Amino acid sequence: MGVLGVVLAGGLSRRFGEDKALALVDGVPMALRVAEAMRAAGLHVVLAAPDDRLACLGLPLLIEPDDGPRHPLRGLWAALGEAEEVLCAPCDLPWLPAEAILALLEGPAPTVGFDGERVHPLLTRRRSADRPAVEALWRQGAPARALAEDARRVLLRALWLQNVNTRAALDPQRGGL
């Protein structure tokens, strides 16, 4: 099957105020925008979420485990149990292009996105052998950035890696893009 594309959509969207995976950017839900970039790069794509709330998007769902603490790495851990290799991206990167996905697929895993200043630990390519380490970080409540320590940094354009954590980030009149 090759590399499995996984859109991480397990967050609570507290700062956003509603489910940001379903928030529209140019008329398309953010999670679907990320999924389309992965598809354009040739990946089979699933959505990782704690429940089936995203079934309306029409993509296969990977339900995260419900035991242990809520953590951004739960989706990655679940995905590593489904495929030998995965490329994960958070749903709140709506300007992520296929070009970025292809760059992360070059060379050996593990890889992580990097904008020249900041590492983006949830934009990562991992192998199933990493699953025990991901689980340990998740269960300990370690920050997701700890995952990036052993990964090869792939330099990507900062614009591609703009996280959308608030509605204002989508509104050019209020300081967003």
Residue pairs with C-beta under 8 A, 6 or more apart in sequence:
1 44
1 83
2 42
2 43
2 44
2 85
3 43
3 83
3 85
3 86
3 87
3 105
3 125
4 43
4 44
4 45
4 46
4 79
4 82
4 83
4 85
4 86
4 87
5 35
5 38
5 39
5 41
5 43
5 44
5 45
5 46
5 86
5 87
5 89
5 101
6 45
6 46
6 47
6 48
6 62
6 75
6 76
6 79
6 86
6 87
6 88
6 89
7 21
7 31
7 34
7 35
7 38
7 45
7 46
7 47
7 48
7 59
7 88
7 89
7 90
7 91
8 48
8 72
8 75
8 76
8 88
8 89
8 90
8 91
8 122
9 21
9 31
9 47
9 48
9 49
9 54
9 75
9 90
9 91
10 48
10 49
10 50
10 64
10 70
10 72
10 74
10 75
11 20
11 72
11 90
11 91
11 92
12 70
13 19
13 20
13 21
15 165
15 166
16 23
16 92
16 164
16 165
16 166
16 167
17 166
17 167
19 53
20 30
20 91
20 92
20 164
20 165
21 29
21 30
21 31
21 47
21 49
21 54
21 57
21 91
21 92
22 29
22 30
22 31
22 54
22 56
22 57
23 29
23 30
23 164
23 167
23 170
24 30
25 33
25 94
25 164
25 170
26 33
28 36
29 57
30 91
30 92
30 93
30 94
30 164
31 47
31 54
31 57
31 91
32 57
32 59
33 94
33 95
33 96
34 89
34 90
34 91
34 93
34 94
34 96
35 45
35 47
35 57
35 59
37 89
37 96
37 97
37 98
37 100
37 101
38 45
38 87
38 89
38 98
38 101
39 45
40 97
40 98
40 101
41 98
41 101
41 102
41 105
43 87
43 101
45 59
45 60
46 59
46 60
46 61
46 62
46 79
46 82
47 54
47 57
47 59
47 60
47 61
47 62
47 91
48 61
48 62
48 64
48 74
48 75
48 76
48 78
48 79
48 88
49 61
49 62
49 63
49 64
49 75
50 63
50 64
50 66
50 70
50 74
51 63
52 61
52 63
54 61
55 61
62 75
62 78
62 79
62 82
63 78
64 74
64 75
64 77
64 78
65 74
65 77
65 78
68 74
68 138
68 139
69 138
69 139
69 141
71 137
71 138
71 141
71 144
72 90
72 122
72 144
73 134
73 137
73 138
73 144
73 147
74 138
75 88
76 86
76 88
76 122
76 124
76 126
76 134
76 147
77 131
77 134
77 135
77 138
79 86
79 88
80 86
80 126
80 127
80 128
80 130
80 131
80 134
81 128
81 131
83 128
84 127
84 128
85 109
85 125
85 126
85 127
85 128
86 125
86 126
87 101
87 104
87 105
87 124
87 125
88 122
88 123
88 124
88 125
88 126
89 96
89 101
89 122
89 123
90 122
90 123
90 163
92 163
92 164
92 165
93 120
93 123
93 160
93 161
93 162
93 163
93 164
94 162
94 164
95 159
95 160
95 162
95 177
96 123
96 160
96 161
97 160
99 160
100 113
100 123
100 156
100 157
100 160
100 161
103 154
103 156
104 111
104 113
104 123
104 124
104 125
104 154
105 111
105 125
106 154
107 152
108 152
109 125
109 126
109 127
110 124
110 125
110 126
110 127
110 130
110 150
110 151
110 152
111 124
111 125
111 151
111 152
111 153
111 154
112 119
112 120
112 121
112 123
112 124
112 125
112 147
112 148
112 151
112 152
112 153
112 154
113 119
113 120
113 123
113 124
113 153
113 154
113 156
113 161
114 120
114 153
114 154
114 155
114 156
115 155
115 156
115 157
115 158
115 161
116 155
116 158
117 158
118 161
119 145
119 148
119 153
120 161
121 144
121 145
121 146
121 147
121 148
121 151
122 144
122 147
123 161
124 147
124 148
124 151
126 134
133 147
134 147
136 142
137 144
137 146
137 147
159 177
162 169
162 177
163 169
164 170
164 176
168 174
168 175
168 176
169 175
169 176
169 177
170 176
170 177
